[in-house]
Structures are given as structure tokens and as C-alpha cells.
Amino acid sequence: MDMAALKHFDKPDEVREFPKGRVELVTIGGATVGRAIFEPGWRWATSVQPLVKTRSCEAPHFQYHVSGVLHILMDDGTEFDCHPGDVSLLPSGHDAWVIGDEPAVVVDFQGMIDYARTH
């Protein structure tokens, strides 16, 4: 890293849309950071799974939760809710869905490079 850099999610390098949500990607300093906006009613199993055709989400996530509530169900049965201000680390093998009437917004520092990319 030789130079300072600045990017903004208002001008993402790439946007991937899927039912009831989208991911905005910025690449900076050799890393890709994603902001996901999941609308009320979004669920990975119904919005993204038909695109990627895997049993559960295989993308690992290291994310900061900006707004809304996201319920996580790991393949091993572990469940929890992520609230604004939470930081979550999710290995491969999970489902997730929005709880309530507010969009869930997360900034992901790890798992968005291939997220919701059709296979």
C-alpha cells in the first residue's frame, strides 16, 4: 500500500441485486468491502439460495451491523440475533433473515467477494 485512498458506498464499484436486497462493493487497498441492504422479508434461503444453488450460505462473514435486526441460523443449530452496533463472525454454513420492519444493513469485511454471484 503506497498511497492513501478513499471510496464511498454512494459510488460502489459493483452492485449485485437479488429479491429484497442488494450488495454494494468497493475495492480499496487490495481488499473488497461490501455493504448489504436486506429489506424486510429478506431471507437468504429464498432470496440468494436460488442464485447460488448451495444448501446454505457458504460465504464466511466478518461484519458490522449498522441497522435493523438480522437473525442467524447456523447449520449446526446455533441461532442468534444481530443488532445495530454488533460485530459478527460467521463461518460458512448458515441461513439468515430480517426480523421486523426495518431493513438490516451490514458492512462486511470478508465474505462479499463472491456473495450472490450466480454460478
C-alpha positions in Angstrom: 0.0 0.0 0.0 1.8 3.1 -1.3 -0.9 5.7 -1.5 -3.9 6.8 0.6 -7.2 6.1 -0.9 -10.9 7.0 -0.3 -14.1 5.4 -1.6 -17.7 5.8 -0.7 -20.6 3.4 -0.9 -22.7 6.0 -2.7 -20.4 5.2 -5.7 -19.7 1.5 -5.4 -17.5 -0.4 -7.9 -20.2 -3.1 -8.3 -23.8 -3.7 -7.2 -25.4 -7.1 -7.0 -29.2 -7.1 -6.7 -31.4 -10.0 -5.6 -35.0 -10.3 -4.3 -35.5 -7.9 -1.4 -31.8 -6.9 -1.2 -28.6 -5.8 -2.7 -24.9 -5.8 -2.1 -22.7 -2.7 -2.9 -19.0 -3.5 -3.3 -16.0 -1.2 -3.1 -12.4 -2.4 -3.7 -9.8 -0.4 -1.9 -6.2 -1.2 -1.0 -6.5 -4.6 -2.5 -9.5 -5.5 -0.3 -13.2 -5.7 -1.1 -15.7 -4.4 1.4 -19.4 -4.9 0.9 -22.4 -3.1 2.3 -25.5 -5.3 2.2 -29.0 -3.9 2.5 -31.6 -6.6 3.3 -35.3 -5.4 3.1 -38.0 -6.6 5.5 -39.0 -10.1 4.3 -35.5 -10.9 3.0 -34.2 -14.4 3.8 -31.0 -15.9 2.4 -32.8 -19.3 1.6 -35.4 -17.6 -0.6 -33.5 -14.5 -2.0 -30.0 -15.7 -2.6 -30.0 -19.6 -2.5 -31.8 -19.8 -5.9 -29.0 -17.8 -7.4 -26.0 -19.7 -5.9 -27.6 -23.1 -5.6 -25.9 -24.2 -2.4 -27.6 -25.8 0.6 -26.7 -22.9 2.9 -24.6 -19.7 2.6 -21.0 -20.7 2.0 -19.6 -17.2 2.3 -17.8 -16.5 5.6 -18.7 -13.1 7.0 -16.9 -10.7 9.3 -19.4 -7.9 9.6 -20.5 -4.8 11.4 -24.3 -4.4 11.8 -25.4 -0.8 11.0 -29.2 -1.0 11.3 -32.1 -3.4 11.6 -32.1 -6.9 13.1 -30.7 -10.0 11.3 -31.5 -13.5 12.7 -28.7 -16.1 12.0 -29.2 -19.8 11.9 -26.0 -21.8 11.6 -26.1 -25.3 10.1 -25.1 -26.7 13.5 -28.3 -25.3 15.0 -26.7 -22.3 16.7 -29.1 -19.2 16.5 -28.8 -15.6 17.5 -29.9 -12.1 16.5 -27.5 -9.4 15.3 -28.5 -5.8 16.3 -27.1 -2.4 15.4 -23.6 -2.0 16.8 -22.9 -5.7 16.9 -19.9 -7.3 15.1 -20.4 -10.9 13.9 -18.2 -13.6 12.6 -20.0 -16.3 10.7 -18.2 -19.3 9.1 -19.6 -21.0 6.1 -22.9 -22.8 6.6 -25.7 -20.6 7.7 -29.1 -19.0 6.8 -30.2 -15.5 7.8 -33.3 -13.4 7.7 -34.5 -9.9 8.6 -36.6 -9.6 11.8 -39.1 -6.7 11.9 -40.0 -3.9 9.6 -36.6 -2.1 9.3 -34.0 -3.0 6.6 -31.0 -4.8 8.0 -27.8 -3.1 6.8 -24.4 -4.7 7.4 -20.8 -3.8 6.3 -18.9 -7.0 5.6 -15.1 -7.0 5.6 -14.6 -10.6 4.5 -17.4 -12.5 2.7 -18.8 -10.4 -0.1 -16.3 -11.0 -3.0 -18.5 -13.8 -4.4 -21.7 -13.2 -2.4 -24.9 -13.6 -4.5 -22.8 -14.2 -7.7 -24.6 -16.6 -9.9 -22.9 -19.9 -10.6 
